[in-house]
């Protein structure tokens, strides 16, 4: 048994998704010494970068294996994009099982195979993290109708442009899921009509809302500028780390140092304190049979905090939603505890 304590220094798993043509590849090119896994066959031709254009899933795996075995050659692996990677994996699965399409398996079996292979690829990316490199996964967004299970009427929201089997896996895997879009304000007009104004400022949304999925474990403001400066405190420019000896160890990267004393380290970025934390503490303290350790475990299982973090690292948006529906949140926490 290897018990550790405190924050661990390691590169980060970041996912940025936006509408097409928004500039996410350009943002990726500004990360420390990047190598692009170009899954779109020429999608990065306009950038002066190092790249491998992968037309097959096998070629994508080949690059991941190369950077894992050659730490120090690059500092960031940029996957561009996750939805095109999913297409290549689907082609691989169909070829492996001699099917014409992922729908041809019947009973959803094709998507099950797809999700399993996608999970294996993310596990290989953990090996890249352990080798001392940041991993940035870029993806497209699209608008989908959504009806919450506790609501009678649905609404549209932005989601990852991926299948419903793989999108949740990617969202759970990453340290930060960031949604980029233009900031638009709605301005009232006469006769009850409204119009959108603005729409030129590009922003990154860092916390979940009804209109999009997002999360972060770093205490970022709910909305930040779509610029590398907004993320520089999260990006670790690290010296090479020894790759793990087994896949199980790959998800926990060993500590890495930096040759430059000025290099920012993600471990030094502390969550921004907010009063909702004290209210969460009071709510749990007054709930029979629940403890703060239960809260830590619940939030970690939901991907709201890291396994080695406490409830104080939870995003302010999540805390506010929990407090606004205290009874529902406590019921969910109690049900989770009972299932352990």
SETI-613549 format. One record per residue: x, y negated, z of N, C-alpha, C in turn. Coordinates in steps of 0.02 Angstrom, whole numbers, plus 50000, padded with zeros to 5 digits. Layout:
{{X, Y, Z}, {X, Y, Z}, {X, Y, Z}}
...
END
This chain:
{{50042, 50060, 50000}, {50000, 50000, 50000}, {50044, 49938, 50000}}
{{50030, 49892, 49954}, {50069, 49831, 49948}, {50025, 49771, 49962}}
{{50025, 49747, 50025}, {49984, 49690, 50045}, {50023, 49626, 50034}}
{{49993, 49579, 49998}, {50024, 49515, 49985}, {49980, 49459, 50013}}
{{50008, 49400, 50021}, {49970, 49343, 50046}, {49993, 49280, 50010}}
{{49952, 49228, 50013}, {49970, 49166, 49981}, {49956, 49165, 49907}}
{{49968, 49108, 49876}, {49958, 49101, 49805}, {50014, 49134, 49766}}
{{49998, 49162, 49708}, {50048, 49194, 49666}, {50060, 49150, 49605}}
{{50122, 49140, 49589}, {50141, 49102, 49531}, {50140, 49148, 49470}}
{{50101, 49131, 49421}, {50100, 49169, 49358}, {50071, 49125, 49303}}
{{50085, 49141, 49240}, {50052, 49107, 49185}, {49977, 49119, 49187}}
{{49941, 49083, 49145}, {49869, 49083, 49149}, {49835, 49116, 49089}}
{{49773, 49140, 49102}, {49729, 49166, 49050}, {49676, 49114, 49037}}
{{49680, 49079, 48981}, {49633, 49026, 48966}, {49594, 49043, 48903}}
{{49530, 49026, 48903}, {49487, 49033, 48845}, {49456, 48965, 48829}}
{{49465, 48941, 48769}, {49435, 48878, 48746}, {49391, 48894, 48686}}
{{49327, 48877, 48690}, {49282, 48889, 48633}, {49246, 48824, 48615}}
{{49237, 48813, 48550}, {49210, 48751, 48524}, {49172, 48765, 48459}}
{{49135, 48716, 48434}, {49108, 48722, 48366}, {49166, 48725, 48316}}
{{49152, 48747, 48255}, {49204, 48753, 48205}, {49231, 48683, 48187}}
{{49296, 48682, 48170}, {49327, 48620, 48149}, {49337, 48568, 48204}}
{{49336, 48590, 48266}, {49339, 48542, 48322}, {49411, 48523, 48341}}
{{49460, 48564, 48322}, {49529, 48549, 48338}, {49560, 48593, 48391}}
{{49529, 48652, 48402}, {49555, 48697, 48454}, {49624, 48726, 48435}}
{{49635, 48739, 48371}, {49701, 48764, 48350}, {49755, 48711, 48361}}
{{49738, 48649, 48347}, {49785, 48594, 48359}, {49801, 48590, 48433}}
{{49750, 48597, 48476}, {49762, 48597, 48548}, {49809, 48654, 48567}}
{{49798, 48714, 48539}, {49841, 48771, 48553}, {49913, 48759, 48532}}
{{49923, 48722, 48478}, {49991, 48709, 48454}, {50030, 48665, 48501}}
{{49996, 48630, 48547}, {50029, 48586, 48595}, {50048, 48621, 48660}}
{{50030, 48685, 48666}, {50051, 48724, 48724}, {50126, 48738, 48720}}
{{50158, 48755, 48776}, {50230, 48767, 48775}, {50250, 48823, 48726}}
{{50293, 48807, 48678}, {50325, 48854, 48633}, {50278, 48911, 48612}}
{{50225, 48895, 48573}, {50174, 48947, 48559}, {50191, 48991, 48500}}
{{50166, 49051, 48501}, {50163, 49096, 48443}, {50090, 49112, 48432}}
{{50065, 49101, 48371}, {49994, 49110, 48355}, {49982, 49180, 48327}}
{{49932, 49212, 48353}, {49904, 49272, 48322}, {49846, 49249, 48280}}
{{49858, 49236, 48216}, {49809, 49208, 48171}, {49766, 49264, 48142}}
{{49705, 49270, 48169}, {49659, 49322, 48147}, {49615, 49300, 48089}}
{{49618, 49235, 48071}, {49573, 49208, 48021}, {49603, 49205, 47951}}
{{49663, 49234, 47944}, {49695, 49238, 47878}, {49703, 49169, 47846}}
{{49747, 49130, 47877}, {49760, 49063, 47850}, {49728, 49007, 47890}}
{{49698, 49023, 47946}, {49664, 48972, 47986}, {49710, 48922, 48018}}
{{49776, 48938, 48020}, {49824, 48891, 48051}, {49874, 48865, 48000}}
{{49859, 48870, 47936}, {49906, 48850, 47884}, {49922, 48775, 47888}}
{{49878, 48735, 47917}, {49888, 48663, 47920}, {49933, 48642, 47977}}
{{49955, 48690, 48018}, {49996, 48675, 48077}, {50068, 48697, 48068}}
{{50114, 48659, 48095}, {50185, 48676, 48093}, {50200, 48718, 48156}}
{{50188, 48783, 48152}, {50193, 48827, 48210}, {50224, 48894, 48190}}
{{50241, 48933, 48241}, {50259, 49003, 48230}, {50194, 49044, 48232}}
{{50187, 49089, 48185}, {50125, 49127, 48181}, {50137, 49197, 48152}}
{{50091, 49242, 48168}, {50085, 49306, 48133}, {50013, 49310, 48109}}
{{50004, 49315, 48043}, {49937, 49322, 48015}, {49919, 49395, 48013}}
{{49871, 49414, 48055}, {49852, 49484, 48062}, {49788, 49498, 48024}}
{{49792, 49538, 47974}, {49733, 49557, 47935}, {49701, 49620, 47962}}
{{49734, 49655, 48008}, {49706, 49715, 48038}, {49718, 49714, 48113}}
{{49681, 49755, 48148}, {49688, 49761, 48221}, {49757, 49789, 48238}}
{{49783, 49834, 48197}, {49849, 49863, 48210}, {49903, 49809, 48209}}
{{49897, 49760, 48163}, {49946, 49706, 48160}, {49941, 49661, 48222}}
{{49880, 49652, 48247}, {49872, 49612, 48308}, {49906, 49646, 48367}}
{{49896, 49711, 48373}, {49928, 49748, 48428}, {50004, 49747, 48422}}
{{50028, 49747, 48360}, {50100, 49747, 48349}, {50132, 49683, 48376}}
{{50099, 49625, 48365}, {50126, 49563, 48392}, {50124, 49562, 48468}}
{{50069, 49585, 48497}, {50065, 49587, 48570}, {50121, 49630, 48599}}
{{50133, 49687, 48569}, {50187, 49731, 48593}, {50255, 49697, 48586}}
{{50264, 49659, 48531}, {50328, 49626, 48520}, {50343, 49573, 48573}}
{{50295, 49529, 48586}, {50307, 49475, 48635}, {50313, 49503, 48706}}
{{50279, 49559, 48720}, {50285, 49589, 48785}, {50355, 49617, 48797}}
{{50383, 49646, 48743}, {50449, 49677, 48749}, {50506, 49627, 48740}}
{{50490, 49566, 48719}, {50542, 49515, 48707}, {50526, 49451, 48746}}
{{50524, 49454, 48812}, {50508, 49395, 48852}, {50560, 49340, 48841}}
{{50536, 49279, 48840}, {50582, 49223, 48831}, {50584, 49196, 48760}}
{{50562, 49236, 48712}, {50562, 49213, 48642}, {50510, 49159, 48632}}
{{50452, 49166, 48664}, {50398, 49117, 48662}, {50371, 49108, 48733}}
{{50332, 49054, 48742}, {50304, 49042, 48809}, {50228, 49047, 48810}}
{{50196, 49045, 48753}, {50123, 49049, 48750}, {50102, 49091, 48690}}
{{50057, 49139, 48702}, {50025, 49177, 48649}, {49956, 49148, 48638}}
{{49943, 49125, 48577}, {49878, 49095, 48560}, {49841, 49143, 48513}}
{{49785, 49169, 48536}, {49742, 49213, 48495}, {49691, 49169, 48460}}
{{49693, 49167, 48394}, {49651, 49121, 48355}, {49616, 49160, 48299}}
{{49554, 49181, 48309}, {49509, 49170, 48364}, {49483, 49237, 48390}}
{{49449, 49235, 48448}, {49423, 49296, 48478}, {49368, 49328, 48436}}
{{49326, 49287, 48405}, {49271, 49315, 48365}, {49297, 49350, 48302}}
{{49352, 49324, 48273}, {49381, 49359, 48216}, {49420, 49420, 48238}}
{{49450, 49417, 48297}, {49481, 49477, 48325}, {49429, 49532, 48335}}
{{49370, 49513, 48359}, {49317, 49562, 48369}, {49298, 49595, 48303}}
{{49296, 49556, 48248}, {49281, 49585, 48182}, {49333, 49637, 48162}}
{{49397, 49622, 48174}, {49451, 49669, 48157}, {49447, 49732, 48199}}
{{49429, 49724, 48263}, {49422, 49783, 48305}, {49363, 49825, 48283}}
{{49308, 49792, 48263}, {49250, 49829, 48237}, {49268, 49868, 48175}}
{{49308, 49838, 48130}, {49331, 49874, 48071}, {49372, 49935, 48090}}
{{49415, 49926, 48141}, {49457, 49982, 48165}, {49414, 50038, 48193}}
{{49364, 50020, 48233}, {49321, 50071, 48263}, {49282, 50108, 48209}}
{{49256, 50072, 48160}, {49218, 50104, 48106}, {49263, 50152, 48065}}
{{49323, 50130, 48051}, {49369, 50173, 48013}, {49387, 50235, 48053}}
{{49397, 50226, 48118}, {49416, 50281, 48162}, {49362, 50334, 48165}}
{{49299, 50312, 48165}, {49243, 50358, 48171}, {49207, 50370, 48105}}
{{49238, 50346, 48049}, {49211, 50358, 47982}, {49139, 50333, 47975}}
{{49129, 50271, 47994}, {49064, 50239, 47987}, {49071, 50177, 47942}}
{{49017, 50160, 47908}, {49019, 50103, 47863}, {49013, 50036, 47900}}
{{48979, 50036, 47957}, {48970, 49975, 47995}, {48961, 49993, 48069}}
{{48968, 49942, 48112}, {48961, 49953, 48183}, {48890, 49972, 48201}}
{{48842, 49954, 48158}, {48772, 49972, 48169}, {48758, 50044, 48150}}
{{48804, 50075, 48113}, {48791, 50141, 48086}, {48795, 50198, 48135}}
{{48821, 50184, 48195}, {48829, 50238, 48245}, {48762, 50261, 48274}}
{{48715, 50213, 48280}, {48651, 50230, 48311}, {48653, 50226, 48387}}
{{48598, 50206, 48416}, {48590, 50202, 48489}, {48642, 50157, 48522}}
{{48669, 50110, 48486}, {48717, 50063, 48515}, {48785, 50092, 48530}}
{{48799, 50152, 48507}, {48864, 50184, 48522}, {48922, 50145, 48492}}
{{48911, 50116, 48432}, {48964, 50078, 48400}, {48987, 50020, 48443}}
{{48939, 49985, 48473}, {48956, 49928, 48516}, {48990, 49951, 48580}}
{{48973, 50010, 48603}, {49007, 50037, 48662}, {49080, 50050, 48647}}
{{49094, 50080, 48589}, {49163, 50091, 48568}, {49200, 50024, 48559}}
{{49165, 49975, 48530}, {49193, 49909, 48519}, {49213, 49877, 48585}}
{{49168, 49879, 48634}, {49183, 49849, 48699}, {49241, 49884, 48734}}
{{49245, 49949, 48727}, {49300, 49986, 48758}, {49367, 49967, 48728}}
{{49368, 49961, 48662}, {49431, 49943, 48629}, {49450, 49870, 48643}}
{{49400, 49827, 48646}, {49412, 49756, 48663}, {49442, 49751, 48733}}
{{49416, 49791, 48779}, {49443, 49791, 48848}, {49515, 49814, 48849}}
{{49531, 49863, 48807}, {49601, 49887, 48804}, {49647, 49832, 48777}}
{{49622, 49793, 48729}, {49663, 49739, 48703}, {49676, 49686, 48757}}
{{49625, 49669, 48796}, {49635, 49621, 48850}, {49684, 49647, 48902}}
{{49683, 49712, 48914}, {49731, 49742, 48960}, {49802, 49733, 48933}}
{{49810, 49738, 48867}, {49876, 49727, 48838}, {49897, 49654, 48845}}
{{49849, 49608, 48844}, {49865, 49538, 48855}, {49888, 49525, 48927}}
{{49863, 49565, 48974}, {49888, 49560, 49043}, {49963, 49577, 49045}}
{{49984, 49621, 49001}, {50055, 49636, 48996}, {50095, 49576, 48972}}
{{50065, 49536, 48928}, {50096, 49474, 48905}, {50103, 49425, 48963}}
{{50050, 49420, 49003}, {50053, 49376, 49063}, {50109, 49398, 49109}}
{{50113, 49463, 49121}, {50165, 49490, 49165}, {50235, 49479, 49137}}
{{50240, 49472, 49071}, {50305, 49460, 49040}, {50324, 49386, 49043}}
{{50282, 49344, 49073}, {50299, 49274, 49084}, {50271, 49225, 49035}}
{{50220, 49245, 48995}, {50191, 49200, 48945}, {50119, 49183, 48963}}
{{50101, 49120, 48949}, {50031, 49100, 48953}, {49993, 49133, 48895}}
{{49929, 49147, 48904}, {49887, 49172, 48850}, {49828, 49125, 48842}}
{{49821, 49097, 48782}, {49765, 49054, 48765}, {49725, 49088, 48711}}
{{49662, 49102, 48725}, {49617, 49133, 48677}, {49568, 49079, 48652}}
{{49568, 49068, 48587}, {49522, 49020, 48556}, {49463, 49057, 48527}}
{{49406, 49024, 48526}, {49345, 49056, 48499}, {49298, 49003, 48474}}
{{49251, 49024, 48431}, {49199, 48980, 48406}, {49138, 48985, 48452}}
{{49098, 48933, 48452}, {49034, 48933, 48487}, {48977, 48935, 48437}}
{{48919, 48956, 48461}, {48858, 48950, 48422}, {48800, 48939, 48470}}
{{48744, 48917, 48443}, {48686, 48902, 48485}, {48639, 48961, 48482}}
{{48619, 48985, 48542}, {48575, 49043, 48547}, {48517, 49028, 48594}}
{{48458, 49054, 48579}, {48402, 49047, 48626}, {48415, 49089, 48688}}
{{48396, 49063, 48745}, {48409, 49096, 48809}, {48349, 49087, 48855}}
{{48326, 49142, 48884}, {48271, 49139, 48932}, {48294, 49170, 48997}}
{{48304, 49131, 49051}, {48325, 49158, 49115}, {48274, 49208, 49142}}
{{48295, 49258, 49179}, {48248, 49307, 49205}, {48197, 49278, 49254}}
{{48212, 49220, 49284}, {48167, 49191, 49333}, {48128, 49132, 49304}}
{{48127, 49124, 49237}, {48093, 49068, 49206}, {48043, 49094, 49154}}
{{47988, 49056, 49147}, {47937, 49076, 49099}, {47952, 49052, 49029}}
{{47995, 49002, 49024}, {48010, 48972, 48959}, {48085, 48968, 48949}}
{{48107, 48981, 48888}, {48178, 48980, 48873}, {48201, 48914, 48843}}
{{48264, 48912, 48826}, {48294, 48853, 48796}, {48356, 48874, 48758}}
{{48383, 48829, 48717}, {48444, 48843, 48679}, {48506, 48826, 48720}}
{{48559, 48863, 48709}, {48622, 48847, 48743}, {48680, 48869, 48699}}
{{48739, 48840, 48712}, {48800, 48859, 48677}, {48829, 48922, 48709}}
{{48850, 48969, 48668}, {48881, 49031, 48692}, {48939, 49049, 48647}}
{{48981, 49095, 48672}, {49034, 49122, 48631}, {49004, 49157, 48569}}
{{49034, 49146, 48512}, {49009, 49176, 48450}, {49035, 49248, 48445}}
{{49013, 49289, 48491}, {49035, 49359, 48495}, {48975, 49402, 48513}}
{{48983, 49466, 48508}, {48928, 49511, 48525}, {48914, 49509, 48600}}
{{48854, 49528, 48619}, {48836, 49526, 48690}, {48872, 49579, 48730}}
{{48906, 49625, 48696}, {48945, 49676, 48732}, {49015, 49652, 48749}}
{{49045, 49611, 48705}, {49115, 49590, 48717}, {49121, 49523, 48750}}
{{49074, 49477, 48738}, {49078, 49410, 48767}, {49084, 49411, 48844}}
{{49043, 49451, 48880}, {49050, 49452, 48953}, {49118, 49478, 48976}}
{{49148, 49524, 48939}, {49213, 49550, 48957}, {49266, 49496, 48954}}
{{49264, 49456, 48901}, {49312, 49402, 48893}, {49302, 49349, 48947}}
{{49239, 49333, 48963}, {49225, 49282, 49013}, {49249, 49304, 49082}}
{{49241, 49367, 49099}, {49264, 49392, 49163}, {49341, 49395, 49167}}
{{49373, 49408, 49111}, {49446, 49417, 49110}, {49484, 49353, 49122}}
{{49459, 49297, 49097}, {49498, 49235, 49096}, {49497, 49199, 49164}}
{{49549, 49158, 49175}, {49552, 49115, 49234}, {49510, 49052, 49224}}
{{49505, 49030, 49162}, {49465, 48970, 49147}, {49431, 48980, 49079}}
{{49366, 48967, 49078}, {49326, 48968, 49017}, {49305, 48896, 49004}}
{{49330, 48865, 48952}, {49320, 48794, 48940}, {49283, 48784, 48874}}
{{49230, 48744, 48877}, {49189, 48731, 48818}, {49202, 48661, 48792}}
{{49224, 48655, 48730}, {49238, 48590, 48699}, {49181, 48568, 48654}}
{{49162, 48504, 48661}, {49109, 48477, 48619}, {49114, 48401, 48620}}
{{49075, 48369, 48578}, {49071, 48296, 48579}, {49025, 48273, 48634}}
{{49045, 48221, 48669}, {49004, 48194, 48723}, {48951, 48148, 48694}}
{{48888, 48166, 48703}, {48832, 48128, 48675}, {48785, 48108, 48732}}
{{48765, 48045, 48731}, {48716, 48021, 48780}, {48648, 48013, 48746}}
{{48595, 48027, 48783}, {48527, 48019, 48756}, {48500, 47951, 48780}}
{{48480, 47910, 48733}, {48456, 47843, 48748}, {48382, 47838, 48732}}
{{48343, 47815, 48780}, {48271, 47808, 48770}, {48256, 47751, 48722}}
{{48203, 47761, 48684}, {48180, 47709, 48638}, {48105, 47700, 48649}}
{{48076, 47651, 48614}, {48005, 47640, 48620}, {47965, 47698, 48591}}
{{47902, 47701, 48608}, {47856, 47753, 48584}, {47876, 47822, 48608}}
{{47913, 47826, 48663}, {47930, 47890, 48693}, {47982, 47930, 48656}}
{{48014, 47901, 48605}, {48064, 47936, 48567}, {48133, 47923, 48596}}
{{48180, 47967, 48581}, {48248, 47959, 48606}, {48296, 47972, 48549}}
{{48357, 47945, 48557}, {48408, 47958, 48507}, {48474, 47970, 48541}}
{{48517, 48008, 48509}, {48583, 48021, 48535}, {48631, 47965, 48516}}
{{48672, 47944, 48563}, {48722, 47893, 48549}, {48790, 47919, 48571}}
{{48841, 47891, 48542}, {48909, 47915, 48557}, {48926, 47969, 48506}}
{{48947, 48027, 48532}, {48961, 48083, 48488}, {49028, 48082, 48455}}
{{49073, 48037, 48478}, {49140, 48035, 48450}, {49194, 48055, 48500}}
{{49176, 48055, 48564}, {49225, 48074, 48615}, {49225, 48150, 48624}}
{{49283, 48181, 48614}, {49290, 48253, 48622}, {49307, 48268, 48694}}
{{49270, 48314, 48725}, {49280, 48331, 48795}, {49282, 48406, 48805}}
{{49308, 48427, 48861}, {49306, 48497, 48883}, {49262, 48501, 48945}}
{{49213, 48545, 48942}, {49170, 48558, 49001}, {49201, 48617, 49039}}
{{49209, 48609, 49104}, {49246, 48658, 49144}, {49202, 48696, 49193}}
{{49138, 48678, 49198}, {49093, 48712, 49245}, {49029, 48731, 49210}}
{{48998, 48783, 49234}, {48937, 48810, 49205}, {48880, 48759, 49207}}
{{48839, 48759, 49155}, {48777, 48720, 49156}, {48725, 48760, 49117}}
{{48664, 48735, 49117}, {48611, 48769, 49080}, {48626, 48770, 49005}}
{{48666, 48723, 48982}, {48678, 48716, 48910}, {48739, 48754, 48885}}
{{48783, 48777, 48930}, {48843, 48812, 48908}, {48872, 48854, 48965}}
{{48915, 48902, 48947}, {48953, 48940, 48996}, {49021, 48907, 49005}}
{{49044, 48902, 49067}, {49111, 48877, 49081}, {49128, 48894, 49153}}
{{49192, 48899, 49168}, {49215, 48909, 49236}, {49288, 48889, 49240}}
{{49312, 48875, 49300}, {49383, 48866, 49310}, {49399, 48877, 49384}}
{{49460, 48899, 49398}, {49481, 48914, 49466}, {49533, 48864, 49491}}
{{49534, 48805, 49460}, {49587, 48758, 49474}, {49562, 48691, 49500}}
{{49498, 48684, 49514}, {49472, 48621, 49539}, {49470, 48566, 49488}}
{{49464, 48583, 49424}, {49459, 48531, 49373}, {49393, 48493, 49380}}
{{49394, 48431, 49358}, {49332, 48392, 49355}, {49284, 48427, 49308}}
{{49218, 48418, 49318}, {49169, 48452, 49274}, {49178, 48437, 49200}}
{{49204, 48377, 49184}, {49216, 48359, 49114}, {49283, 48323, 49110}}
{{49327, 48347, 49065}, {49392, 48316, 49055}, {49403, 48304, 48981}}
{{49452, 48263, 48965}, {49467, 48248, 48895}, {49492, 48310, 48859}}
{{49474, 48316, 48796}, {49497, 48372, 48755}, {49568, 48355, 48732}}
{{49616, 48367, 48778}, {49685, 48350, 48765}, {49730, 48394, 48808}}
{{49791, 48405, 48785}, {49837, 48448, 48822}, {49852, 48420, 48891}}
{{49849, 48353, 48898}, {49863, 48323, 48962}, {49814, 48345, 49016}}
{{49753, 48361, 48996}, {49702, 48383, 49044}, {49718, 48452, 49073}}
{{49759, 48491, 49037}, {49774, 48560, 49057}, {49846, 48569, 49079}}
{{49886, 48516, 49076}, {49958, 48524, 49088}, {49972, 48549, 49158}}
{{49929, 48532, 49207}, {49940, 48556, 49274}, {49928, 48630, 49283}}
{{49895, 48662, 49234}, {49880, 48733, 49239}, {49933, 48776, 49204}}
{{49970, 48745, 49159}, {50013, 48783, 49114}, {50081, 48792, 49146}}
{{50101, 48853, 49154}, {50166, 48868, 49184}, {50218, 48881, 49130}}
{{50268, 48838, 49128}, {50325, 48850, 49083}, {50374, 48893, 49122}}
{{50372, 48957, 49111}, {50407, 49003, 49155}, {50466, 49036, 49123}}
{{50511, 49059, 49165}, {50565, 49102, 49142}, {50538, 49172, 49131}}
{{50570, 49213, 49090}, {50545, 49280, 49077}, {50537, 49321, 49140}}
{{50484, 49358, 49144}, {50472, 49404, 49199}, {50476, 49475, 49174}}
{{50492, 49520, 49217}, {50497, 49590, 49197}, {50427, 49618, 49183}}
{{50420, 49651, 49128}, {50355, 49679, 49110}, {50338, 49735, 49157}}
{{50273, 49746, 49172}, {50253, 49798, 49218}, {50268, 49867, 49190}}
{{50277, 49916, 49235}, {50291, 49984, 49214}, {50229, 50024, 49199}}
{{50171, 49999, 49222}, {50109, 50036, 49209}, {50054, 49985, 49197}}
{{50000, 50004, 49159}, {49946, 49959, 49145}, {49912, 49934, 49208}}
{{49911, 49973, 49262}, {49877, 49953, 49323}, {49910, 49891, 49352}}
{{49977, 49887, 49347}, {50013, 49831, 49374}, {50010, 49770, 49329}}
{{49988, 49779, 49267}, {49990, 49724, 49219}, {49945, 49667, 49238}}
{{49890, 49680, 49274}, {49843, 49627, 49289}, {49869, 49580, 49343}}
{{49921, 49599, 49380}, {49950, 49556, 49431}, {50020, 49539, 49410}}
{{50031, 49479, 49386}, {50096, 49460, 49361}, {50144, 49446, 49418}}
{{50207, 49467, 49414}, {50255, 49452, 49465}, {50272, 49378, 49464}}
{{50300, 49353, 49519}, {50318, 49283, 49522}, {50373, 49269, 49472}}
{{50367, 49210, 49441}, {50418, 49189, 49393}, {50441, 49120, 49411}}
{{50503, 49106, 49395}, {50529, 49040, 49409}, {50531, 48998, 49346}}
{{50561, 48939, 49350}, {50567, 48895, 49293}, {50636, 48864, 49293}}
{{50667, 48861, 49235}, {50732, 48831, 49231}, {50729, 48756, 49239}}
{{50673, 48726, 49221}, {50666, 48654, 49226}, {50632, 48635, 49291}}
{{50662, 48592, 49334}, {50630, 48574, 49397}, {50568, 48533, 49387}}
{{50559, 48505, 49326}, {50500, 48464, 49314}, {50441, 48504, 49288}}
{{50452, 48568, 49274}, {50398, 48608, 49244}, {50341, 48617, 49293}}
{{50279, 48603, 49273}, {50222, 48612, 49318}, {50208, 48685, 49329}}
{{50187, 48702, 49388}, {50171, 48771, 49405}, {50098, 48775, 49426}}
{{50062, 48823, 49395}, {49991, 48829, 49409}, {49977, 48842, 49482}}
{{50024, 48875, 49516}, {50012, 48892, 49586}, {50011, 48830, 49631}}
{{50039, 48773, 49606}, {50040, 48713, 49646}, {49976, 48673, 49639}}
{{49932, 48694, 49595}, {49870, 48657, 49583}, {49818, 48682, 49633}}
{{49801, 48641, 49682}, {49754, 48661, 49734}, {49684, 48638, 49714}}
{{49632, 48677, 49732}, {49564, 48656, 49717}, {49548, 48590, 49751}}
{{49508, 48549, 49718}, {49487, 48487, 49747}, {49436, 48500, 49801}}
{{49448, 48474, 49862}, {49402, 48486, 49918}, {49337, 48449, 49905}}
{{49282, 48478, 49925}, {49218, 48444, 49918}, {49172, 48465, 49976}}
{{49125, 48421, 49995}, {49084, 48434, 50055}, {49040, 48495, 50050}}
{{49026, 48518, 49989}, {48983, 48576, 49982}, {49013, 48638, 50015}}
{{49079, 48640, 50022}, {49112, 48698, 50054}, {49089, 48704, 50126}}
{{49088, 48647, 50162}, {49065, 48648, 50232}, {48992, 48670, 50237}}
{{48952, 48650, 50188}, {48882, 48670, 50188}, {48875, 48745, 50174}}
{{48917, 48771, 50130}, {48917, 48844, 50118}, {48935, 48881, 50182}}
{{48985, 48857, 50218}, {49006, 48888, 50281}, {48947, 48890, 50330}}
{{48913, 48833, 50337}, {48856, 48830, 50383}, {48801, 48877, 50362}}
{{48789, 48882, 50297}, {48736, 48925, 50272}, {48751, 48998, 50288}}
{{48814, 49019, 50278}, {48832, 49088, 50292}, {48832, 49102, 50367}}
{{48855, 49053, 50406}, {48857, 49061, 50479}, {48788, 49071, 50509}}
{{48738, 49040, 50478}, {48670, 49045, 50504}, {48631, 49105, 50475}}
{{48663, 49142, 50430}, {48629, 49200, 50398}, {48646, 49263, 50436}}
{{48598, 49298, 50464}, {48612, 49359, 50502}, {48646, 49412, 50459}}
{{48698, 49442, 50486}, {48731, 49498, 50452}, {48780, 49480, 50398}}
{{48792, 49416, 50387}, {48838, 49395, 50335}, {48898, 49358, 50365}}
{{48956, 49366, 50334}, {49017, 49334, 50358}, {49051, 49297, 50300}}
{{49100, 49256, 50317}, {49137, 49221, 50265}, {49178, 49269, 50223}}
{{49198, 49325, 50252}, {49234, 49376, 50212}, {49187, 49406, 50160}}
{{49124, 49414, 50178}, {49075, 49437, 50128}, {49070, 49387, 50071}}
{{49070, 49323, 50088}, {49066, 49270, 50037}, {49126, 49273, 49991}}
{{49185, 49284, 50019}, {49246, 49289, 49978}, {49241, 49346, 49928}}
{{49221, 49404, 49953}, {49215, 49463, 49910}, {49163, 49454, 49855}}
{{49107, 49424, 49873}, {49053, 49413, 49825}, {49075, 49365, 49769}}
{{49107, 49309, 49789}, {49130, 49260, 49739}, {49184, 49289, 49694}}
{{49228, 49331, 49723}, {49281, 49362, 49683}, {49251, 49410, 49632}}
{{49202, 49450, 49653}, {49169, 49498, 49608}, {49132, 49461, 49551}}
{{49108, 49402, 49566}, {49072, 49363, 49515}, {49119, 49323, 49471}}
{{49184, 49327, 49484}, {49233, 49291, 49443}, {49236, 49217, 49457}}
{{49209, 49195, 49514}, {49210, 49124, 49530}, {49274, 49103, 49566}}
{{49309, 49150, 49597}, {49373, 49138, 49628}, {49419, 49197, 49613}}
{{49484, 49187, 49623}, {49530, 49243, 49614}, {49528, 49289, 49674}}
{{49554, 49350, 49665}, {49553, 49400, 49719}, {49593, 49377, 49779}}
{{49644, 49336, 49768}, {49685, 49313, 49823}, {49666, 49243, 49847}}
{{49610, 49217, 49822}, {49587, 49151, 49842}, {49529, 49158, 49891}}
{{49516, 49105, 49928}, {49460, 49102, 49973}, {49402, 49063, 49943}}
{{49346, 49061, 49978}, {49286, 49028, 49952}, {49297, 48953, 49940}}
{{49348, 48924, 49972}, {49362, 48853, 49962}, {49383, 48837, 49891}}
{{49400, 48888, 49851}, {49422, 48876, 49782}, {49365, 48877, 49733}}
{{49304, 48890, 49756}, {49247, 48895, 49711}, {49233, 48827, 49679}}
{{49209, 48826, 49617}, {49193, 48763, 49583}, {49135, 48727, 49615}}
{{49137, 48661, 49612}, {49085, 48621, 49644}, {49017, 48634, 49613}}
{{49016, 48645, 49547}, {48952, 48657, 49514}, {48919, 48721, 49540}}
{{48958, 48774, 49548}, {48931, 48837, 49574}, {48906, 48827, 49645}}
{{48946, 48792, 49687}, {48926, 48781, 49756}, {48860, 48742, 49760}}
{{48853, 48692, 49717}, {48791, 48653, 49717}, {48732, 48695, 49697}}
{{48741, 48739, 49647}, {48685, 48783, 49627}, {48666, 48831, 49683}}
{{48717, 48857, 49718}, {48703, 48903, 49773}, {48664, 48869, 49829}}
{{48684, 48807, 49844}, {48650, 48770, 49898}, {48580, 48749, 49878}}
{{48570, 48735, 49814}, {48504, 48713, 49791}, {48453, 48771, 49792}}
{{48478, 48832, 49789}, {48434, 48891, 49793}, {48462, 48938, 49846}}
{{48463, 48913, 49908}, {48496, 48949, 49963}, {48465, 49018, 49974}}
{{48399, 49023, 49971}, {48366, 49087, 49984}, {48386, 49139, 49931}}
{{48385, 49118, 49868}, {48404, 49164, 49814}, {48477, 49185, 49819}}
{{48520, 49136, 49837}, {48592, 49151, 49842}, {48604, 49201, 49899}}
{{48572, 49190, 49957}, {48582, 49234, 50014}, {48555, 49304, 49999}}
{{48499, 49307, 49962}, {48473, 49373, 49943}, {48522, 49410, 49898}}
{{48552, 49374, 49851}, {48601, 49406, 49806}, {48662, 49429, 49845}}
{{48685, 49388, 49892}, {48743, 49405, 49932}, {48728, 49466, 49977}}
{{48668, 49466, 50006}, {48649, 49523, 50049}, {48644, 49587, 50008}}
{{48615, 49582, 49948}, {48609, 49641, 49905}, {48678, 49666, 49884}}
{{48723, 49619, 49869}, {48792, 49640, 49851}, {48825, 49676, 49909}}
{{48818, 49649, 49969}, {48850, 49680, 50027}, {48823, 49750, 50039}}
{{48758, 49758, 50030}, {48727, 49823, 50041}, {48750, 49875, 49991}}
{{48772, 49852, 49932}, {48794, 49898, 49880}, {48867, 49919, 49888}}
{{48903, 49886, 49933}, {48975, 49901, 49941}, {48986, 49965, 49979}}
END
